[in-house]
Amino acid sequence: MTPSARETIRRALAEDLGDGDITSEAFVPDAHRAHAQIIAKENLILAGTETAAEVFRLVDPAIIVALHKSDGARLAPGDVVLSAGGPTRSLLAAERTALNFLQQLSGIATLTREFVDAVGGTKAVILDTRKTTPGLREFERTAVVAGGGVNHRFGLFDQILAKDNHLAVTGDAAGLQAAIDRARAKKPDVAVEIEADTLDQVRMLCSLHGINIILLDNMTNDQLREAVGIRGARKILLEASGGVNLQTVRAIAETGVDCISVGALTHSARAVDLSMEIK
């Protein structure tokens, strides 16, 4: 686990605990010890196990945590995710923060798996986006992978993606080629992706050099198929984006695009049902 991830967990705990769990201090004897289990209450794809385990450890190093399932596992109601033993007050102090991470991240993994299953048998891969919860991108991207998806760029620093607002500045094809050349000179090992809203833009982009990926934004399926034909044998990946949901993703994949980006994976996933039970 990275230092930044651990610090995020610490902040989440501080938000919940404040200056102490006044309920447990009143109702649970200081020396009381217990065993707890986190249990699935519905069918789900699991993610966030190491994060949840770290929550318990940061609350109290005396808690012993055992993971029974790994990220990416398909769970049914009653399956035990992890068990933890130690001071009861500490277990209760960790409960909600651990569950918050597990429920949200498993929700992302579960939704991602639905999209991945929906395009099964095609060559299309499901990509996440930067539409993540502020401060939680590292966790949410890991959950996408647990669900079978593929991570797109992490942020503005690790891949070039020129969208309509960038293209409004660069101007014509010559200006765009000059911008690509500058990017290549400064970051030769970084992928270059350019957005296209029309098939004419696809044709223009295919005539330039130095482009790795063309983002096909809000195109119809007929337009996507034609874009695949325009690309031909060129070594340029085609990414479809916009209007993607579980009802439309299969037809989009069948157009022959290489990847489909889905913002809903991280901005609209439902938290799944898990609970912690003290034994």
Secondary structure, DSSP 8 states (H G I E B T S, - for coil): --HHHHHHHHHHHHHHHTT--HHHHHHS-TT-EEEEEEEE-S-EE---HHHHHHHHHHH-TT-EEEE-S-TT-EE-TT-EEEEEEEEHHHHHHHHHHHHHHHHHHHHHHHHHHHHHHHTTTSS-EEE--S---TT-HHHHHHHHHHTT-B---SSTTSSEEE-HHHHHHH-SHHHHHHHHHHHHHH-TTS-EEEEESSHHHHHHHHTSSS--EEEEES--HHHHHHHHHHHTTSS-EEEEESS--TTTHHHHHTTT-SEEE-THHHHS-----EEEEE-
